[in-house]
Each structure stands twice: as structure tokens, then as C-alpha cells.
Amino acid sequence: MVSDADYMRRALFHARRAEGVTTPNPLVGAIVVTAAGVVVGQGRHPRAGAPHAEVFALQDAGARARGATLYVTLEPCCHHGRTGPCTGRIIAAGITRVVAAMADPNPLVCGQGVAELQAHGIQVEVGLLGDEAARLNRAFTVVQTKGRPMVIVKAASSLDGKMAAKPGVRTPLTSAQANRRTQRLRGAVDAIAVGSGTVLADDPVLTARDCHRLRPLARVVFDRRLRTPAAARLFSTLGAGPVIIITTAEAIARHPENAEALRLAGGNLVAGTGELRTDVRALLAWDISTLLLEGGGAMHAAAWQAGIVDRVIVIMAPTVLGEQGARLFDGLPVAMSQLIPVRVETIGPDAWMEADVHGDY
């Protein structure tokens, strides 16, 4: 017999199909199931400004929605935004039961959709596969509750926790299989970020290869001293997405020629504070909800100390680099005890490890 959880997994599947293209909106999937257990409607939210998943599922179901159950991965909205409220559509369609995986994380509207549906006699249940739904929409939740993008620290490492043979020396560590997974990860985020030290040492382009993206991938450089050269390869791939350089007003005033050269090269200069905790918030203006940080050990440690890390991904290669190697979190004075492992997977010869950060730290 097909269970509620089975139907919700199907809704989550539809939600995942839009990964990387709905920002700043959440990933949402929905299906409509009759009392006889027949799936008569399904849909997902495809992009910001488009109808929500519930609308597509109800349209697909048509008259068969009357008396049916709606499974949806996020509490239906009851407010007017770019589109109308979903609760009104659900009520008008004659749905008698709604099962939502998670409540809306926005504290201003959380529970209001549920309350409106219940006021019209609709049975509502919230929390089925809630952990899975929450992980899927971690970025949306971080934006709503913390007012900044979700930050994912990603790095390759040796068995002894080193990123390179020596600081400032690029050292390829991971296999082709792991590198392909990294490209898929890049294809699912809104932006990739590094520090100016990585630009100077590696001159990366920070693109997502072999990935079909419906929106450009932004490239971000945190550069308090405005050291990024206008000849950096980042500017040779502007068609892949904008280059955003977050610096300070003082650095721009101190280096006006480089600032102008960067603008002429196509860079977007943002005069920030020089503090990661506040500067990362500026990226919301670019509709960046997920930021993949691929910097060096000092950048990783600074992000952790700033309290902005939400997920850590380490790809560990079966090699040892020794004492002179560049550390994964260089200079971090405290243990990262707030990490909750969520995935350990073997990819070729490498180990892909993911951990989420629990609460504030």
C-alpha cells in the first residue's frame, strides 16, 4: 500500500528538479492524490515569478482535485507576492486534506497558510519528511531567518587535512569522478566565492562546466585590499555570470586606478565593511541565496569565525602532504564541534563528506 511518506517523496522529487533555478524562492513540489490513491496532479515551482507548485498540481488535476489530498513540500502561502496566494486556489479546488513537509520558515508568515486552510475546514498536517524538506530548502530558510545567503565551505583535502603541498601552491588532489561531482555542485548554487589570495595564487575562472544552467553563475571575490588584477581570468568568462568584488570604500580610495581597471574589465565593485558577517548580506541584492566558498584555509577559517558557515563539504583524497602543507582551516582556534555529518560517500578513490552546522556558533 502506498503511504503518505511515499507521496511526499514524490513531491520532494519534483521539488529537486528545479534545483539551482528558483532563487530567491524555495524549491517546492506538489502532487494531488484522490481518495482512491490515484495521483491526478503534480507540479513544481519552476522559477521566481512563475506560479507555485500547488497551482501547477491543481491545474493538472482539474476537477479531480475535489475531495483529494494535496501533498506539498512547503506550507502553502497565503499572502500576495509576485503571484497570488496558494491557499485560495486550494480552497477553491475543493481539496479536503493538505499534508505539508515543513512550515514556512519566514517568521512573518509561518503558520498563517495552515490557519487559513483549517479555517475553511481543510485537514492540515505538517512535518512529514520534514528533515528532508528542510535540508532541501536550507538556503531559503537561512535567507528568511538570518538575512544572508547560505554559505557552503567546500574544499579538497589530504588525509592529514592539508589543501596543498605548500601555502600558495596549487596542488590537484581529487579524482576525475570527484571533480565531476564538484561541477554538479557548482551547477546547483547561485554563486562561487574565493578570497583575493586564491585569485592571485590560482587565477581560477570559477565556472560550472558540463552543467545546463537557466541563470548565470555569479563569481564573488572577497578582497578587502583590492588586490584582484584586472587581467584575472575571471573577466575572460563574463558570459558565464557576473564578477562581484566585495572590498571597502577605503581600498577603492587607496587604489583608484585598479578600481577603475576592474570596472572596465567588467567587475562589479561593492564597497563593504571588510567583515564577512556583514558583507555577505550584500549578495542578497544579486538574488544569491546559496554561496559556495572555495577559498584557501585562511578564508575558510575567517568564514567560520564570522559565524556564517552553514554546511561543510570536504573531498578527502588518499594522500598525505606533510607538515608544510596548507591547512584546511588555517589558524582556526576552536574545534568545529557544531557539525552534524549528513553524508559520507565514496567517489572513485576519494571520500566525499558533508556536514551541516547545528545552530549558531
NORBEL-V591847 format. One line per field, one symbol per residue. burial: 1 if it has 24 or more other C-alpha atoms within 12 Angstrom, else 0. A space follows every 50 residues. Layout:
# NORBEL-V591847
burial->???
This chain:
# NORBEL-V591847
burial->00010011111111110111111111111111110000111111111100 11111111101101111111111111110000001111111011111111 11111100011111111000011111111101111111111111011111 11111111101111101101101110011011101111111111111111 01111111000010111111111111111101011010011111111100 11000000100110111111110111111111110111111111111111 11111011111111111010100011111100000100000000000001 11111110000
